Amino acid sequence: MPGVCAGEVRIRVEAAAFNPVDWQVRAGRAEGRRARSMILGRDLSGTIDAVHESVTGLSAGDAVYCNVCNLGSSGTYAEYVCVPAELVARKPASLTHLQAAGVPVAGITASLALERAGAGSSTSVFVAGGSGGVGNFVIALARQLGVQDLVTTAGSARSRAHLVARCAMEEARIVDYRAAGMVERALEINGGPFDVTIDLVGGAMLSACCALVAVDGHVASATEAPSRDDFEVLFDRNATFHPVGANAYALTGDRAVWRRYGELLGRLARRFDSGVLSPPHVADLGRMSADVVRRAHEMLEANTVQGKLAMTR
């Protein structure tokens, strides 16, 4: 069991969710260079087991959730993990541990994307990758902001059905990203370019987001930077590009900046508990085990996931 250091709490993990970054770290990609432990995982919901004497506002027995970033004593595929208290927020009372575990990384990323792109009730929004975990939150939070003109993508009948059933998307406002003329179809649905486009896929879909943005519009991407050609498109439209990294605050080394995580999660918790946000769709893959992790990573690598995946203690 990890020892609690100054400024930390120890959490008994009740549920841990899976994110694409998990298998990317496992595969030796760049994000893995920052890992402090061989144990993977970023998302958790659990119960505080111990609190360092320097921490105030949190107590043993509190139900909490958090994104441990690269600051935990290990990843969240574990029974216990110690994390800086700044990253932690009380679990939404209206959610189970399984549901809450699916919120932190996706909810934080979606919140930052919409915030940085300036989405609001008067803006039209295009979301590339709406059926995934982050995409589900982007759609839900955009609606909570009052966005009416919302279009997203799907690449399969299953993804389309998920968007209709779980995200209340109108069938007519879902475009097939594999079909020829996808950009033209999205423009037709919206009646012109979008004020805000959000890329959660990368590659050709980031290019599409740049092609779809209006003059003085905003593109946010959680995947990569635009190519030179795409930057030319943005330049010609006086559009702005906003990179969105859920791990960014953790890289500063400034504990005051780390508080942003707890604040964002606290805001999301209030929205769940007030009924403004509906519980997220989180698939329960079973009890924590190597076999469950292997299955989750296979699904994530195959890009066959709608919503979020999680496992329980």
Phi, psi and omega per residue, in radians:
M1 nan 2.294 -3.083
P2 -1.213 2.511 3.078
G3 -1.396 2.582 -3.091
V4 -1.543 2.118 3.125
C5 -1.655 2.998 -3.138
A6 -0.968 2.342 3.109
G7 1.416 0.109 -3.042
E8 -2.004 2.817 2.909
V9 -2.178 2.655 3.043
R10 -1.827 2.313 -3.058
I11 -2.045 2.293 2.979
R12 -1.448 1.997 -3.041
V13 -1.300 2.121 3.074
E14 -1.696 -0.540 3.084
A15 -2.682 2.522 3.105
A16 -2.300 2.361 -3.137
A17 -1.748 2.903 -3.117
F18 -1.935 2.519 3.097
N19 -2.351 2.691 3.105
P20 -0.940 -0.568 -3.140
V21 -1.070 -0.448 -3.127
D22 -1.090 -0.895 -3.126
W23 -1.259 -0.478 3.104
Q24 -1.170 -0.689 3.050
V25 -1.125 -0.793 3.131
R26 -1.018 -0.610 -3.107
A27 -1.431 0.020 3.076
G28 1.492 0.324 3.125
R29 -1.306 3.038 -2.943
A30 -0.917 -0.689 -3.087
E31 -1.033 -0.469 -3.113
G32 -1.143 -0.349 -3.133
R33 -1.153 -0.356 -3.115
R34 -1.661 -0.070 -3.070
A35 -1.169 2.394 3.128
R36 -1.669 -0.152 -3.039
S37 -2.581 2.717 3.051
M38 -1.302 -0.245 3.141
I39 -1.402 2.213 -3.089
L40 -1.494 3.023 3.011
G41 1.956 2.425 -3.139
R42 -2.087 -0.611 -3.009
D43 -1.678 2.414 3.009
L44 -2.654 2.777 2.873
S45 -2.342 2.389 -3.081
G46 -2.964 -2.794 -3.079
T47 -2.194 2.293 3.118
I48 -1.128 2.247 -3.095
D49 -1.775 -0.559 -3.135
A50 -2.705 2.626 -3.114
V51 -2.292 2.267 3.072
H52 -1.166 2.578 -3.073
E53 -1.072 -0.321 -3.136
S54 -1.427 -0.143 -3.072
V55 -1.664 2.347 3.053
T56 -2.111 2.741 3.070
G57 1.552 -0.178 3.095
L58 -2.284 2.557 -3.076
S59 -2.404 2.737 3.029
A60 -1.003 2.379 -3.107
G61 1.716 -0.245 3.106
D62 -1.186 2.347 3.010
A63 -1.459 2.167 -3.033
V64 -2.382 2.940 3.001
Y65 -2.515 2.727 -3.134
C66 -2.955 2.872 2.952
N67 -1.823 1.979 -3.049
V68 -1.349 -0.131 -3.117
C69 0.908 -2.328 3.043
N70 -1.944 0.452 -3.021
L71 -1.896 -0.047 -3.136
G72 -1.383 2.864 3.054
S73 -1.125 -0.374 3.037
S74 -2.791 -3.070 2.970
G75 -1.357 -3.060 -3.011
T76 -1.634 -0.011 3.039
Y77 -1.403 1.020 -3.025
A78 -2.625 2.898 3.117
E79 -1.341 -0.661 -3.136
Y80 -2.386 2.586 3.060
V81 -2.582 2.457 3.040
C82 -1.736 2.361 -3.124
V83 -2.436 2.674 3.022
P84 -1.020 2.414 -3.075
A85 -1.088 -0.454 -3.115
E86 -1.092 -0.383 -3.079
L87 -1.493 -0.186 -2.911
V88 -1.745 2.486 3.003
A89 -2.372 2.723 3.089
R90 -1.155 2.375 3.139
K91 -1.057 2.430 3.023
P92 -0.985 2.213 -3.101
A93 -1.113 -0.445 -3.081
S94 -1.425 -0.123 -3.107
L95 -1.917 2.584 2.974
T96 -1.292 2.921 3.071
H97 -1.054 -0.685 3.138
L98 -1.054 -0.837 3.135
Q99 -1.125 -0.763 -3.097
A100 -1.121 -0.599 -3.137
A101 -1.095 -0.442 -3.132
G102 -1.443 -0.001 -3.026
V103 -1.599 -0.823 -2.847
P104 -0.933 -1.112 -3.074
V105 -1.096 -0.845 -3.102
A106 -1.169 -0.760 -3.117
G107 -1.163 -0.707 3.106
I108 -1.147 -0.802 -3.133
T109 -1.069 -0.791 3.140
A110 -1.121 -0.743 3.129
S111 -1.047 -0.787 -3.121
L112 -1.169 -0.696 -3.128
A113 -1.077 -0.823 -3.139
L114 -1.184 -0.704 -3.138
E115 -1.125 -0.848 -3.077
R116 -1.200 -0.537 3.132
A117 -1.488 -0.096 3.083
G118 1.260 0.571 3.126
A119 -1.191 2.496 3.132
G120 -2.852 -3.039 -3.018
S121 -1.087 -0.422 -3.102
S122 -1.696 0.071 -3.073
T123 -1.813 2.632 2.960
S124 -1.704 2.498 -3.009
V125 -2.314 2.298 3.010
F126 -1.948 2.289 -3.119
V127 -2.082 2.027 3.045
A128 -1.547 1.922 -3.139
G129 1.742 0.743 -3.058
G130 -1.220 -0.357 -3.039
S131 -1.491 -0.182 3.121
G132 -1.380 -3.141 -3.082
G133 -1.060 -0.840 3.113
V134 -1.186 -0.726 -3.136
G135 -1.020 -0.705 3.096
N136 -1.020 -0.740 3.135
F137 -1.233 -0.665 3.098
V138 -1.027 -0.801 -3.134
I139 -1.099 -0.844 -3.106
A140 -1.099 -0.779 -3.110
L141 -1.252 -0.592 3.078
A142 -1.098 -0.714 3.099
R143 -1.134 -0.687 3.138
Q144 -1.123 -0.506 3.086
L145 -1.356 -0.184 3.129
G146 1.722 0.165 3.119
V147 -1.139 2.198 3.135
Q148 -1.779 -0.696 -3.072
D149 -1.632 1.623 -3.026
L150 -2.228 2.232 3.103
V151 -2.269 2.460 3.116
T152 -2.420 3.111 -3.070
T153 -2.001 2.757 2.992
A154 -2.581 2.597 -3.140
G155 -2.037 0.052 -3.136
S156 -2.670 2.845 3.098
A157 -1.105 -0.600 -3.136
R158 -1.157 -0.768 3.115
S159 -1.123 -0.721 3.121
R160 -1.080 -0.771 3.138
A161 -1.117 -0.663 3.099
H162 -1.089 -0.782 -3.129
L163 -1.088 -0.657 3.141
V164 -1.274 -0.826 -3.032
A165 -1.352 -0.722 -3.013
R166 -1.690 -0.481 -3.066
C167 -1.977 0.045 3.113
A168 0.962 0.592 3.054
M169 -1.376 2.463 3.026
E170 -1.273 2.391 3.136
E171 -0.926 -0.693 -3.074
A172 -1.218 -0.212 -3.115
R173 -1.872 0.332 3.060
I174 -2.008 2.167 3.141
V175 -1.897 2.551 3.122
D176 -1.454 1.963 -3.078
Y177 -1.243 -0.222 3.124
R178 -1.514 -0.263 -3.042
A179 -1.414 2.545 3.040
A180 -1.117 2.495 3.118
G181 1.359 0.386 -3.116
M182 -1.050 -0.760 -3.129
V183 -1.075 -0.796 3.136
E184 -1.087 -0.664 3.133
R185 -1.150 -0.738 3.115
A186 -1.109 -0.723 3.094
L187 -1.091 -0.676 3.125
E188 -1.117 -0.779 -3.134
I189 -1.076 -0.728 -3.065
N190 -1.455 -0.256 -3.071
G191 1.341 0.445 -3.141
G192 2.389 -3.056 -3.116
P193 -1.093 2.856 -3.080
F194 -1.729 2.527 3.046
D195 -1.163 -0.636 -3.089
V196 -2.354 2.305 2.977
T197 -2.195 2.438 -3.070
I198 -2.211 2.107 -3.117
D199 -1.757 2.151 3.097
L200 -2.117 0.251 -3.027
V201 -2.148 -0.788 -3.108
G202 1.587 3.140 3.102
G203 1.042 -2.243 -3.103
A204 -1.068 -0.516 -3.124
M205 -1.296 -0.545 3.024
L206 -1.166 -0.702 3.072
S207 -1.062 -0.709 3.114
A208 -1.107 -0.696 3.118
C209 -1.089 -0.653 3.094
C210 -1.198 -0.681 3.132
A211 -1.195 -0.454 -3.050
L212 -1.595 -0.212 -3.028
V213 -1.365 2.543 -3.106
A214 -1.433 2.915 2.986
V215 -1.016 2.335 -3.068
D216 1.149 0.300 3.138
G217 -1.495 -3.049 -3.045
H218 -2.380 2.325 3.059
V219 -1.993 2.255 3.046
A220 -2.078 2.400 3.133
S221 -2.363 2.330 3.072
A222 -1.719 0.228 -3.022
T223 -2.049 -0.949 -3.006
E224 -2.865 3.054 3.092
A225 -1.513 2.657 3.104
P226 -1.147 2.738 3.045
S227 -1.286 2.992 3.104
R228 -1.009 -0.754 -3.134
D229 -1.108 -0.707 3.138
D230 -1.171 -0.641 3.082
F231 -1.105 -0.590 3.087
E232 -1.094 -0.709 3.105
V233 -1.084 -0.812 3.135
L234 -1.092 -0.714 3.138
F235 -1.067 -0.788 -3.117
D236 -1.123 -0.357 -3.120
R237 -1.877 0.103 -3.105
N238 0.953 0.586 -3.102
A239 -1.614 2.690 3.137
T240 -1.842 2.629 3.082
F241 -2.024 2.325 -3.103
H242 -2.162 1.884 3.001
P243 -1.231 2.484 -3.098
V244 -2.214 1.978 3.126
G245 -2.211 2.006 -3.115
A246 -1.154 -0.308 -3.113
N247 -1.634 -0.056 -2.958
A248 -1.045 -0.785 -3.082
Y249 -1.126 -0.554 -3.122
A250 -1.197 -0.346 -3.077
L251 -1.491 -0.086 -3.051
T252 -1.406 -0.487 -3.029
G253 1.341 0.088 -3.113
D254 -1.807 1.924 -3.069
R255 -1.099 -0.514 3.098
A256 -1.115 -0.616 3.106
V257 -1.255 -0.597 3.134
W258 -1.046 -0.441 -3.116
R259 -1.037 -0.352 3.124
R260 -1.000 -0.588 3.136
Y261 -1.123 -0.906 3.131
G262 -1.074 -0.642 3.128
E263 -1.141 -0.790 3.133
L264 -1.098 -0.740 3.136
L265 -1.206 -0.616 3.068
G266 -1.098 -0.709 3.113
R267 -1.126 -0.746 3.106
L268 -1.116 -0.716 3.128
A269 -1.027 -0.754 3.131
R270 -1.113 -0.623 3.133
R271 -1.226 -0.670 3.059
F272 -1.130 -0.833 -3.036
D273 -1.238 -0.401 3.085
S274 -1.503 -0.135 -3.137
G275 1.519 0.019 3.111
V276 -1.166 -0.652 3.068
L277 -1.926 2.386 3.074
S278 -1.427 2.717 3.103
P279 -0.976 2.443 -3.135
P280 -1.248 2.736 3.075
H281 -1.479 1.939 -3.128
V282 -2.221 2.082 3.137
A283 -1.442 2.262 3.134
D284 -1.523 1.936 -3.126
L285 -1.544 -0.057 3.093
G286 2.046 -2.935 -3.098
R287 -1.289 2.628 -3.120
M288 -0.997 2.110 3.139
S289 -2.871 2.871 3.112
A290 -1.101 -0.646 -3.132
D291 -1.142 -0.701 3.120
V292 -1.154 -0.738 3.109
V293 -1.085 -0.768 3.139
R294 -1.050 -0.774 -3.141
R295 -1.109 -0.776 -3.133
A296 -1.071 -0.773 -3.123
H297 -1.149 -0.650 3.092
E298 -1.083 -0.722 3.127
M299 -1.163 -0.728 3.138
L300 -1.162 -0.743 -3.135
E301 -1.163 -0.544 3.126
A302 -1.438 -0.082 3.132
N303 1.011 0.809 -3.106
T304 -2.002 0.299 -3.039
V305 -1.708 2.275 2.946
Q306 -1.906 2.309 -3.080
G307 1.253 -2.468 -3.054
K308 -2.151 2.730 3.062
L309 -2.024 2.502 3.099
A310 -2.644 2.873 3.041
M311 -2.279 2.752 -3.107
T312 -1.946 2.833 -3.114
R313 -1.089 nan nan
